């Protein structure tokens, strides 16, 4: 038997440990992201992660994008969110719900659903984008098409500063 097939070794901890990662830490992270948004005059924020760079979405939602072809977009509004859009298979969603801080939404068109939510939360304002440097060509085209005519701002340099703050 391969040890890689054991769920705990493949996926890590299956529930969010309240003492290690309490709700107050989640609230502080979201507040810090909203302060960053306000400082950059952004009404909603879209954060992208994949299996290679899973930190940005995990910072806001505690969802690690481990596994092949896993992608996720977290959308945060100035008052609402975060909302998690993922390509996680439906069979894994119960496991994901146990350790994330928000309910994941699995949509057939990941980028279209996330952009629609971000546009709704922005209400005509600017949408901040973080972590989108590693998009595949197909997802990049979807993002460009969905955000056509909408003002957006690249926040890929500012967003990682939030994660460094919490390492102290």
C-alpha positions as CSV (number, residue, x, y, z in Angstrom):
1,X,0.0,0.0,0.0
2,X,1.2,3.4,-0.9
3,X,1.4,5.9,2.0
4,X,0.6,8.7,-0.4
5,X,-3.0,7.3,-0.7
6,X,-3.6,7.9,3.0
7,X,-5.9,11.0,3.1
8,X,-4.1,12.6,6.1
9,X,-0.7,12.4,4.3
10,X,-2.1,13.5,0.9
11,X,-4.3,16.4,2.2
12,X,-2.9,17.3,5.6
13,X,-5.1,18.2,8.5
14,X,-8.8,17.6,7.6
15,X,-10.4,20.1,10.0
16,X,-9.5,23.6,11.1
17,X,-7.9,23.4,14.5
18,X,-9.5,26.1,16.5
19,X,-6.5,26.6,18.9
20,X,-4.0,26.8,16.1
21,X,-6.0,28.9,13.8
22,X,-8.8,30.7,15.7
23,X,-11.7,32.7,14.3
24,X,-10.0,35.9,15.6
25,X,-7.0,35.3,13.3
26,X,-9.3,34.9,10.3
27,X,-11.1,38.2,11.3
28,X,-7.7,40.0,11.6
29,X,-6.6,38.8,8.2
30,X,-9.8,39.9,6.6
31,X,-9.7,43.3,8.3
32,X,-6.1,43.8,7.2
33,X,-7.1,42.9,3.6
34,X,-9.9,45.4,3.8
35,X,-7.6,48.1,5.0
36,X,-5.3,47.4,2.1
37,X,-8.3,47.7,-0.2
38,X,-9.4,51.0,1.3
39,X,-5.8,52.4,1.0
40,X,-5.8,51.5,-2.7
41,X,-9.3,52.8,-3.3
42,X,-10.5,49.3,-4.3
43,X,-14.1,48.2,-3.7
44,X,-13.6,44.4,-4.2
45,X,-10.6,42.2,-4.3
46,X,-10.0,39.0,-6.4
47,X,-7.2,36.7,-5.3
48,X,-6.1,33.7,-7.3
49,X,-4.2,30.6,-6.3
50,X,-3.3,27.3,-7.8
51,X,-1.4,24.2,-6.6
52,X,2.0,25.9,-7.1
53,X,1.1,29.2,-5.4
54,X,-1.6,28.4,-2.9
55,X,-0.8,31.1,-0.3
56,X,-2.9,34.1,-1.4
57,X,-6.3,32.3,-1.3
58,X,-5.3,30.3,1.8
59,X,-4.5,33.6,3.6
60,X,-8.1,34.8,3.3
61,X,-10.0,31.5,3.5
62,X,-7.7,28.8,4.9
63,X,-8.2,26.8,1.7
64,X,-5.0,25.1,0.4
65,X,-5.1,24.4,-3.3
66,X,-3.3,21.1,-3.0
67,X,-3.6,18.6,-5.8
68,X,-3.4,18.6,-9.5
69,X,-5.5,21.1,-11.4
70,X,-6.8,22.7,-8.2
71,X,-7.5,26.4,-8.7
72,X,-9.3,28.9,-6.5
73,X,-10.4,32.5,-6.5
74,X,-11.3,34.3,-3.3
75,X,-13.4,37.4,-3.7
76,X,-13.6,39.9,-0.9
77,X,-15.8,43.0,-0.8
78,X,-15.4,46.0,1.4
79,X,-18.4,44.8,3.5
80,X,-19.0,41.2,2.5
81,X,-17.0,38.0,2.0
82,X,-14.7,36.3,1.4
83,X,-16.3,34.1,-1.2
84,X,-14.4,31.0,-2.3
85,X,-14.7,29.7,-5.9
86,X,-12.8,26.5,-6.5
87,X,-12.3,23.7,-9.0
88,X,-12.3,21.1,-6.2
89,X,-14.3,18.0,-7.2
90,X,-17.8,17.8,-5.7
91,X,-16.8,14.7,-3.8
92,X,-14.2,16.7,-1.8
93,X,-16.4,19.7,-0.9
94,X,-17.5,18.2,2.5
95,X,-13.8,17.9,3.5
96,X,-13.1,21.4,2.2
97,X,-16.0,22.8,4.2
98,X,-14.5,21.4,7.4
99,X,-11.3,23.5,7.3
100,X,-12.2,26.6,5.3
101,X,-13.6,29.7,6.9
102,X,-16.2,30.3,4.2
103,X,-18.5,28.0,2.1
104,X,-16.8,27.0,-1.2
105,X,-18.8,27.6,-4.4
106,X,-18.0,25.1,-7.2
107,X,-19.0,26.6,-10.5
108,X,-18.4,25.2,-14.0
109,X,-16.7,28.5,-15.1
110,X,-14.5,29.5,-12.2
111,X,-13.3,32.8,-13.5
112,X,-16.7,33.9,-14.8
113,X,-18.4,33.2,-11.5
114,X,-15.7,35.0,-9.5
115,X,-15.7,38.0,-11.8
116,X,-19.4,38.3,-11.6
117,X,-19.3,38.3,-7.8
118,X,-16.5,40.8,-7.8
119,X,-18.3,43.2,-10.1
120,X,-21.4,42.9,-8.0
121,X,-19.5,43.7,-4.8
122,X,-17.6,46.6,-6.5
123,X,-20.8,48.2,-7.7
124,X,-19.0,50.1,-10.5
125,X,-15.9,50.7,-8.4
126,X,-12.4,49.4,-8.9
127,X,-11.6,45.7,-8.6
128,X,-8.2,44.7,-7.2
129,X,-6.4,41.7,-8.6
130,X,-3.7,39.7,-6.7
131,X,-1.9,36.5,-7.6
132,X,-3.0,36.4,-11.3
133,X,0.6,36.2,-12.7
134,X,0.4,32.4,-13.0
135,X,-2.9,32.1,-14.9
136,X,-3.2,29.7,-17.7
137,X,-3.8,31.1,-21.1
138,X,-7.5,30.0,-21.0
139,X,-8.1,31.5,-17.6
140,X,-6.3,34.7,-18.6
141,X,-8.6,35.1,-21.6
142,X,-11.7,34.5,-19.4
143,X,-10.5,37.1,-16.9
144,X,-9.9,39.6,-19.7
145,X,-13.2,39.0,-21.3
146,X,-15.1,39.1,-18.0
147,X,-13.5,42.3,-16.8
148,X,-13.7,44.2,-20.1
149,X,-14.9,47.7,-19.5
150,X,-14.4,47.4,-15.7
151,X,-11.7,49.4,-13.9
152,X,-9.2,47.0,-12.3
153,X,-5.9,47.5,-10.4
154,X,-3.1,45.0,-10.0
155,X,-2.3,44.5,-6.3
156,X,0.1,41.6,-6.7
157,X,2.9,43.6,-5.0
158,X,0.8,44.9,-2.1
159,X,-1.1,41.8,-1.2
160,X,2.0,39.6,-0.2
161,X,2.9,42.3,2.4
162,X,-0.2,41.1,4.4
163,X,1.1,37.6,4.6
164,X,4.5,38.8,5.9
165,X,2.9,40.8,8.6
166,X,1.4,37.7,10.2
167,X,4.7,35.8,10.2
168,X,6.1,37.9,13.0
